[in-house]
Amino acid sequence: VKQMTEKAHFLINVSNKTTSQAPSKIIESIATGKPIINFYSVDHDICKAMLADYELSLSIRENECSLESEMIDLLEGFILMNKHERMNIDTIEKKYIEYTPGYVANKMLGVMEK
């Protein structure tokens, strides 16, 4: 999987059908710095919310057949415009600091010291 991810121009995320928990793969996908296409099906999708600050993302609601041609155009444009783009790791760490190993470790140490 790691080799395939490294070779990919963009990544695909299929969100959970629940709003209570984000799949851990979304953080891994963000950490690559690669463009992400997120397919979601529920209102208030947690992955869509997490990707709101990730400039190289596109979230598409599943089963929106009435706008199918518009979605295809949007998807095609996103892929063509971003397939060789990458987000800088420093930018990612600043935007998603609460998911970095150091931040999590410090939080755990803080809880353990109480």
N, C-alpha and C positions, 0 to 999 in steps of 0.2 A: 504494500500500500504506500509506503514512504517513497519508493522509487516512482510510482505512478503520480503521486502528488507533486514530486519535484519536477516531473516532465510536463505536467499540465499547465496550460496557459491560464485557466480559470478553474474554480472549484464550484461544485454544486452542493447545496445543503437542502435537505427536505426536512422541514421543521416537524416537531412533534405535533400531535393533534390535541395537546393539552397546553394550558398556559402556565402551569405551575412549576415547570422545570425545563431548563435549557439543556440540549444535548451537549456533552463535553466537546464533541467534535467541532462545534462552532468556534470555540476558543482556539483550538488547534488550527482551524482554517484561517481565522483572523491572523494568527501568529505567522502564517506563511507570507503575508503581505500581498497575496495574489487576489485578483478579482473574484468575488463570490456572487453566485446566483442563488438566491434563497427562494424556495417554493414553500408557501405556507397556506393553511386552510382555515385557521381560526382567527376571530377578531382578537386583537391585543396579543398577537404572536410575539413571544419573548425573543426569538431570534431576529425578527424584523426590528424590534426595539433595540437590541444589542448592535445591530448593523447600521443603525441610524447615523452614527458618527464615523462610520467606515466608508470613506469616499468611493472605494472601488467595490460597491455592492449594488445589487439590484434585487428587490423583493417582488415576487410575482404571486398573486393569489391564485391558487388552484381553482379550476372549474369556473373561471370567468369567461365562459364561451361567448358572451355577447360582445366582448372586446378582443376576440381572438386575433384578428389581423393587426390591431394596434399593439398587442402584446408581442407578436412575432416581430414587428418592426422595432419595438423597443428593445427586445432581446438581441436582435441582430445588430442594432446600433451599438448596444453596450459591449457585445463581444468584439466587434470590429474596432471600436475605439479603445478598448482596455486590454486586449489580449496580451500585450507585452508590457503592461504597466505593473508596478509593484509599489506598495506603501513602504516607507522607510520604517525600520524596526524601532527607532527612537520615537517616532510619531505614534506608532502602535502602542508602545509601552506607556507613553504619557496618557493616551486616550483610554487605555484598558489596564491601568496600573493595578486595580483591585484583583486582577487575574494573574499577575506575575508571581513567580515562586517566592521572591523576597517578601512581597506584601503579605501573601498568605502565611508564610513562615512567621513573620512578625506578629500577625494577628493571633496565630496559634500560641506563640510564646506569651503574648499578653494575657490570653485566657488562662494559660497554665500557671502564670505567676500570681493570679488572683487567689 
